[in-house]
Amino acid sequence: SFLKNFSKNYIKRGTGGVGKRLSSSSRGASKNKLPGTISPSSITVNTKLDSLEYGMVAVACSVSDEVVFINTNNTIDRRENVDVRPIDIVHNIVDDCYYVANLVSGTISKICVNRRVNNLPNIEEARTIGINEDNGDLYIHSAKTGEINVYDLLGSLKGTVGSVRASIVSFVYHPVKKRMYMALDSSNSVSELDPITF
């Protein structure tokens, strides 16, 4: 399997997951392998031009319950502990913070450059997060209820979209059309959501 080849060919043993790539993959993986993470489940990049962390890559690691931050020099800048089983991570350009959905603990961890706050209510089996890039609203899908809850930057619930009956939902905000798009795996569909009326 890919993961077996990954651990065998890319990571030096005994480095806790941190190391240089030892050989190239037959699957054509990049020769510029970044330093290690343990069980990466999601990845995001800070794209806010005036951020102190512009270009920082943040990787949610589900087994080690942490986020690994990799700087533009391809070295580990820092590691931040989060709650149980981080499954998704996004960077919010409005408040320049990272939001992590923790599947087992049902929490959302908020990590900012100089502080860390868990300020959102528990969401059973929080699975994926989408960001409205105009106002910073968070769209959080619960794998248990299927609902998508919309929160503002203060953590206040703005509204709920009914159950979407999908095990995996991917979000992307369209800055021209001012709509949130959702890809729903169970129904093999893509839906458009008005961020004002839901």
N, C-alpha and C positions, 0 to 999 in steps of 0.2 A: 504494500500500500504506500501511498504518498507519504504519510506520516512516518512510517517505518523507515523509508528511504531518507526522509528529512532528518530524523534523529541520527541515522547512521552516517550520512554523507555530509551533513552541514554543521553539526554541533560537536565541538570537542567535548569528550567525556570529562566529567568532574568539574565543569565550570559553572554549574547551576544554570545551564541554558545559555550562558553568555560565551560567545566564541566566534571565530571566523569560519567561513565556509571552507571545507576541505577539498571538495571536488564538485564538478558541475553535474547538474541533473540531466537525465535523459529526456525530461519533459521540457527542457528549454528555459528553466528558471534563470532569472537575472544573475549575472556574475557579481553584482554589487549587493550581496546579501547583507541585510542590516543585522546589528547585534541581537542577541537572543532574547526571546520571551518564552514563557511557559504557557502552553495551550492558548495561543492567540485566537480570540473569537470574533473580534471586530477591530477596525482601524479607522482613524480619522486624521486629518491634517488641519493645523491652524492656518487659515487663509486670510486672517484679518491683517491687512497691510501695516497698520500702526501698532500691532501687538508686540509686546516684548518677546513673545514666543512664536512669532511669525515663522512658518515653515516647520514647526515642531510636529512630529508624528507621535500620536498617542495610540497605544495598543492595549485593548482590554484583554486580560488573560484570565480565562474562566476557572482554571484549577488552582492557580496561585492566589486568586482573589485580589488582583492588583491591576494597576494601569502602569505600563512602562512608557516613559517619554524618551523619544530618540530625537536628538537635535540635528541640525543641518550638517554637522560634521560626522554624522552616522555613528555617534556614540551615545550611550545611555546617559541622559541628563539626570533623571531621577525615577524613583518608583513610588507610587502612592497606593496604600492599601485601601480597598473598598469593601463593600459587603459581599455576601455569598453569591458566587457564580455570575460575575459580570458577563453579560451576553451581547451587549451593544454599547457603542460609544459614539457620541457626536460632539462636534465643536460648535458652539453658538457664537457667531460673529457679533451679535448685538451686545452681549455682556462679556464676551471674551472668556467664557468658561466652558469646561468639558462636562458633559452629562453622561452618566453611566447607568444603564439598566441592569439591575442585579436580579436575576431570575429566581433564585431560591429564596432569598431574603425578602423579595418583593419591594425593594427600595430603589430610589434614584439617588446616586451620589453626584454631588456637584463639586467639581474641582476647579478652582480659579488659580491664577498665578501666585497670589500671596495668601490665599486662605482656602479652606475646604469646609463646605456646609452641606449637610443633608437636610434640605428644607422642604422636600415634597412628601406628601402623605404616602403611606404604604399602598402599593398597587400590587395586588396578587399576581404573581408570575409576570412582572413587567418584562416584556420581550424586546420591543424595538422602540426607537425614539426618532421622531422627525422634528425639524426646526423650521419655523417660519422665519426666513432671513430678513424680513422687513421689520418685525416687531419682537422677535425672539421667542414667541410662543412655542411651547413644547407639545408635541403630539405623541402620546405614550400608549402603545398597544399592550393589552393584557392577554397573555396566552390562555389564561384560565377562563375569563369572562368573554373574551373576544371584543370587548369594548375598546374604543379609542377615546381617551380623556385628553382634553386640551387645557393646559395650564399656562398662566402668564409667568413672567420672570420672578414674581414674588411667591410663586407656588400656589396661587389661588386658582381653583377650578373655574374655567370659563364656560365649559360645556362638555357634553359627551356625545359621541357618535355611537349609535346602536351597535350591537354585535356584528362584526364583519365576517364571522365564521371562517376564519383563516388561521392556520397555525403560524404562518410567517407573513408579516406585512413589511414591505419596504417603502420608505417615504422619500420623497424629494420635492422641494419647493421650486415652483417655476416663477422666477422673478419678473418676467414680462407679463404673463397671464395672471399673476397674483393668485395662484391656486396651489394647493397641496395635492400631489399625485401619490397614489398608493397602489402598489402591486400586491395582489392577493394570491397566494399560492394555491389555496384550496379551490377557488373558483376560476383559476386561470384567467384573471382579469386585471385590468388597470382602471382605477376610479379617480375621478377628479373631485376635490372637496373645496368648497368655498370657505375660506378661513374666517369669514364674518358670520355667515348664517349656519355653518356646519351642515 
